[in-house]
């Protein structure tokens, strides 16, 4: 009996390869990227650099330029301050995964309000847990979820458990607290309902040197109780020049962690 050869169209093969290839999906996985960061840090003798950017949704061309610039700097990782997609639909996460597939720098994310507009299930499926931390020797990187405009009781409990003065804590969450000039586009104003005062007290108690934020599409920084709160939201979404503060520019922050301390520099995308 003559065997018949099964012919599979080329486009079907391509789809199967995309679906089965971990190289295309791993860059979006929080757990996989944290493992890569910790492993890479073990090979470094002294300090390290990382980059902070966010709010790239609806700005694919700008975000591609940022990723290309960042790759040339060889940071240990990218800290993304949220709003990586526009509405949080699964197809958007799949498109984003393809966009960053060639990026060889691990990226860790905190969820933004746009990322959960269609619910939080897709974010958890494609990215991972909204609250997380990892340690790099004496440095602790902490991501907190305030994508809905508040810190939930679970997030406050997580912050209480992970923020400590025994390590140098670097914190990130998406929406700025409604403090002074940032109150025009920030978290819910009532600190009791939003719990932002409680989280900021924990940050102050831990003597965290820096907190990274997004949501307002520009660069700005403010000292609050001895901690530098820095907005890096120039990742590609339309810039906010109407507020007349900060720098409404596309770009990113380079953070340099050295034995003598932590410094940062805003790099505009010219």
JOPEKA-V501679 format. One record per backbone hydrogen bond with DSSP energy under -1.0 kcal/mol. NH is the residue of the N-H (numbers start at 0). CO is the residue of the C=O. If there is no record, write none. Layout:
nh->{NH	NH}
co->{CO	CO}
This chain:
nh->{12	13	14	15	16	17	18	19	20	25	27	28	29	32	33	34	35	36	37	38	39	40	41	42	43	47	49	50	51	52	54	56	58	62	63	64	65	66	67	68	69	70	71	72	75	77	78	79	80	91	92	93	94	95	96	97	98	99	102	107	109	116	118	123	124	125	126	127	131	133	135	138	139	140	141	142	143	148	150	155	156	157	158	159	160	161	162	167	169	170	171	172	178	181	182	184	186	187	193	194	198	199	200	201	202	203	204	205	206	207	210	211	212	213	215	217	218	219	221	223	226	227	228	229	230	231	232	234	236	239	246	248	250	251	252	253	254	255	256	257	260	262	264	266	268	269}
co->{8	9	10	11	12	13	14	15	16	21	24	25	126	28	29	30	31	32	33	34	35	36	37	39	40	256	254	76	252	78	81	82	55	58	59	60	61	62	63	64	65	66	67	69	48	105	50	107	52	88	88	89	90	91	92	93	94	95	99	77	79	113	115	119	120	121	122	122	142	140	138	135	167	133	169	131	171	145	193	151	152	153	154	155	156	157	158	137	139	209	141	211	176	178	179	181	175	148	189	190	194	195	196	197	198	199	200	201	203	202	227	170	229	173	213	215	246	230	228	226	223	208	221	210	219	212	217	53	54	216	218	246	233	266	51	264	49	262	47	260	257	255	253	251	249	267}
